[in-house]
Amino acid sequence: MYKVDKIRTRREELKRLWFSLPVSQKEIKTITVKVGKNKHWPGYGEVTIMSDGPNGYSHFSTHQEHPMEYALNCEEYKSGEYKLVIKE
């Protein structure tokens, strides 16, 4: 019983510290395209759309057959607000 209370206390303290961290006023918006190298999935890759700022954090990731085409045709890229990052 004592061990459970000790773990809960630590968890609550970590949660309190996490929510007390300052929030950056600068908004970061990126689209990351990671081209896959799997021989069983040629032409596939992962597209990650991430936004972080004073309004909150948002993250979306998907596995696509033509990742560059998907990234260039998505609403976020067309808005001009997101930075495109390409990884291999």
C-alpha positions as CSV (number, residue, x, y, z in Angstrom):
1,M,0.0,0.0,0.0
2,Y,2.8,2.4,0.9
3,K,4.5,1.8,-2.5
4,V,1.4,2.7,-4.5
5,D,1.1,6.0,-2.5
6,K,4.7,6.8,-3.2
7,I,4.3,6.2,-6.9
8,R,1.2,8.3,-7.1
9,T,2.9,11.2,-5.2
10,R,5.8,11.2,-7.7
11,R,3.4,11.1,-10.7
12,E,1.4,14.0,-9.3
13,E,4.5,16.0,-8.7
14,L,5.8,15.3,-12.3
15,K,2.4,16.4,-13.7
16,R,2.4,19.6,-11.7
17,L,5.9,20.4,-12.9
18,W,5.0,19.6,-16.5
19,F,2.0,22.0,-16.5
20,S,4.1,24.7,-14.8
21,L,6.6,24.9,-17.7
22,P,6.5,28.2,-19.6
23,V,4.8,28.0,-23.0
24,S,6.7,29.4,-25.9
25,Q,5.1,32.4,-27.6
26,K,6.7,31.4,-30.9
27,E,4.6,29.1,-33.0
28,I,6.4,26.2,-34.7
29,K,4.7,24.6,-37.7
30,T,6.4,21.8,-39.7
31,I,5.6,19.1,-42.2
32,T,8.2,16.3,-42.1
33,V,8.4,13.8,-45.0
34,K,10.5,10.7,-44.2
35,V,11.1,8.6,-47.3
36,G,10.9,4.9,-46.5
37,K,13.8,2.5,-47.4
38,N,11.9,-0.7,-46.8
39,K,12.3,-3.0,-49.9
40,H,8.9,-4.4,-49.3
41,W,7.2,-1.0,-49.5
42,P,8.9,0.9,-52.3
43,G,7.7,4.4,-52.8
44,Y,6.2,4.7,-49.4
45,G,7.0,7.0,-46.6
46,E,5.8,8.8,-43.5
47,V,4.3,12.4,-43.4
48,T,4.1,14.2,-40.1
49,I,2.3,17.5,-39.6
50,M,3.1,19.2,-36.3
51,S,2.1,22.5,-34.8
52,D,3.2,23.8,-31.4
53,G,2.6,27.2,-29.9
54,P,0.6,29.3,-27.4
55,N,-2.7,27.8,-28.8
56,G,-1.6,24.2,-28.0
57,Y,0.1,21.2,-29.6
58,S,-1.1,19.3,-32.6
59,H,0.5,16.2,-34.3
60,F,-0.7,14.1,-37.2
61,S,1.3,11.3,-38.8
62,T,0.4,9.1,-41.8
63,H,2.0,6.4,-44.0
64,Q,1.5,7.2,-47.7
65,E,2.5,5.6,-51.0
66,H,3.7,9.0,-52.5
67,P,4.7,11.0,-49.4
68,M,6.0,14.1,-51.2
69,E,2.9,14.3,-53.4
70,Y,0.7,14.0,-50.3
71,A,2.6,16.7,-48.4
72,L,2.6,19.1,-51.3
73,N,-1.2,18.7,-51.8
74,C,-2.3,19.0,-48.1
75,E,-4.1,22.1,-46.8
76,E,-1.3,22.9,-44.3
77,Y,1.4,23.2,-47.0
78,K,-0.8,25.2,-49.3
79,S,-1.5,27.7,-46.4
80,G,2.2,28.7,-46.6
81,E,2.4,28.7,-42.7
82,Y,4.3,25.4,-42.5
83,K,8.0,24.6,-43.0
84,L,8.7,21.5,-45.2
85,V,11.4,19.2,-43.9
86,I,12.5,16.2,-45.9
87,K,14.4,13.3,-44.2
88,E,15.8,10.1,-45.7
